[in-house]
């Protein structure tokens, strides 16, 4: 009997290992197919609907961002040499496409960091590698994306604070969340970041308390 149980256990472990390898290979294959023209893509095996929709959304954002950058970077590079192109208010018309490309990549990475759905750690790592490679490609073209989570906040910074939240555990103002990243193109800012800021909770003093009247 013991020999039978050991044999069955080994068979089960072998099947589980095979399933894990198949799942990781499936995600890598899906990423590879996404890079192909639509007419040459091979339909992947079915994923559960929620996971499939989530992966498709992330990859679609990355592909759209790359397409925007491919069109906008050459135009913006030429236009940025004009004397009047100095900041996001007076920059080239192509800045809008550059901002869209940078923000699309940033949002895709945020989704991977904050809401990975039901993907395994190995599957998530494969997708994150692909998206970060796209971000590096944009950086190589001069498109820099800055997020500000955890940074000290100062009113003199070139950041737009959308909300201030009191936090008794804080000793100074800190960026709690980046709502929109700051974007630079070849050293010129083309989008100001938007953030949510945490600040120390105001300290109550005895004079701030309501004085209760003593009954006569």
FENNOR-V132985 format. One record per run of one state. SS is the DSSP state (H for helix, E for strand, - for the rest). FROM is the first residue (numbers start at 1). TO is the last residue. Records with the same first field share a line. If there is no record, write none. Layout:
SS=FROM-TO / FROM-TO
This chain:
-=1-1 / 35-37 / 41-48 / 80-94 / 115-120 / 141-142 / 147-151 / 153-158 / 168-173 / 181-181 / 186-187 / 192-192 / 201-205 / 209-216
H=2-34 / 38-40 / 49-79 / 95-114 / 121-140 / 206-208
E=143-146 / 152-152 / 159-167 / 174-180 / 182-185 / 188-191 / 193-200
